[in-house]
Amino acid sequence: QVQLVESGGGLVQPGGSLRLSCAASGFTFSRYALSWYRQAPGKERELVAAVAGVGGRTNYAGSVKGRFTISRDNAKNTGYLQMNSLKPEDTSVYYCNAKSGFMDYWGKGTLVTVSS
């Protein structure tokens, strides 16, 4: 059974940090590109960051570049999103996505709230 399970969300003050994790199972994780998306209330889902299956090539949205870092540990079937210098506008549900060709898997999301 294919699963992507996000964890690590929560409430954090502006300027703080969080690390999200995405645990994958049921498929060959290393063959899939891993991405993090987010969706704030009333807004469309947007790509935050992506990393290739092998080789580590990364891509970031302009709004998070320099503050967020995406990584993966293929041996542990886990992806990560390190988020630093968080801003209130980063408040969203964050989703993990694994994609290879026509295969496209999503987690259920984890809520990140940035507020004082």
C-alpha positions in Angstrom: 0.0 0.0 0.0 1.4 3.3 -1.1 1.7 5.9 1.7 3.2 9.3 2.2 2.9 10.6 5.8 3.9 14.1 6.7 4.9 15.1 10.2 6.6 18.0 12.0 4.0 20.7 11.6 2.8 22.9 14.4 2.7 26.4 15.8 5.8 28.5 15.6 6.6 32.2 16.2 7.8 34.4 13.4 11.5 34.0 12.8 11.4 30.4 14.1 12.2 27.1 12.5 10.5 23.8 11.8 11.5 20.6 10.0 8.9 18.7 8.2 9.3 15.0 7.4 7.7 12.8 4.8 7.8 9.1 5.4 7.2 7.0 2.2 6.3 3.4 1.9 4.9 1.0 -0.7 7.0 2.1 -3.6 10.6 2.6 -4.6 11.2 6.0 -3.1 14.5 6.7 -4.7 13.0 6.5 -8.2 10.6 9.4 -7.5 11.1 13.1 -7.5 10.0 14.5 -4.1 8.3 17.8 -3.7 6.7 19.9 -1.0 3.6 21.9 -1.8 1.5 24.2 0.4 -2.0 25.5 0.4 -3.2 28.4 2.5 -7.0 29.0 3.1 -8.6 30.4 0.1 -5.5 30.0 -2.1 -4.3 27.5 -4.7 -1.8 24.9 -3.9 1.7 26.0 -4.7 5.0 24.3 -5.2 7.5 25.1 -2.4 10.5 23.0 -3.2 11.5 19.9 -5.1 14.4 17.5 -5.2 15.3 14.8 -7.8 15.2 11.1 -7.0 18.9 10.7 -7.5 21.5 13.3 -7.8 20.0 15.8 -5.4 19.1 18.6 -7.9 16.8 21.0 -6.1 14.3 23.7 -7.0 12.7 26.4 -4.8 9.9 28.9 -5.0 11.2 32.4 -5.0 9.3 33.2 -1.8 11.2 30.5 0.2 14.6 30.5 -1.5 17.4 31.0 1.1 15.1 30.1 4.0 13.9 26.6 3.2 16.0 23.5 2.4 14.6 20.3 0.9 16.5 17.1 1.3 15.9 13.3 1.2 17.4 10.2 2.7 16.6 7.4 0.2 18.0 4.8 2.6 15.3 5.8 5.1 12.6 6.5 2.5 12.1 9.9 4.0 12.1 13.4 2.7 12.5 16.6 4.7 11.8 20.3 4.5 13.8 22.5 6.8 12.1 25.8 7.3 14.0 28.7 8.8 13.1 32.4 9.3 9.5 31.6 9.1 7.0 34.3 8.3 3.2 34.6 9.0 2.7 34.2 5.2 4.2 30.7 5.4 1.2 29.6 7.3 -0.3 26.7 5.3 -1.0 23.1 5.1 2.2 21.5 3.7 1.9 18.4 1.5 4.5 15.9 0.4 4.4 14.7 -3.2 6.3 11.9 -4.9 6.1 11.7 -8.7 7.6 9.5 -11.4 6.1 9.6 -14.9 2.4 9.0 -14.5 2.7 7.8 -10.9 1.8 10.7 -8.6 1.4 10.2 -4.8 0.3 12.7 -2.2 0.3 12.8 1.6 -2.6 14.2 3.6 -0.7 17.2 4.8 0.6 18.8 8.0 -0.5 22.2 9.2 2.2 24.9 9.8 1.0 28.0 11.7 3.4 31.0 12.0 2.0 33.4 14.6 3.0 35.3 17.7 
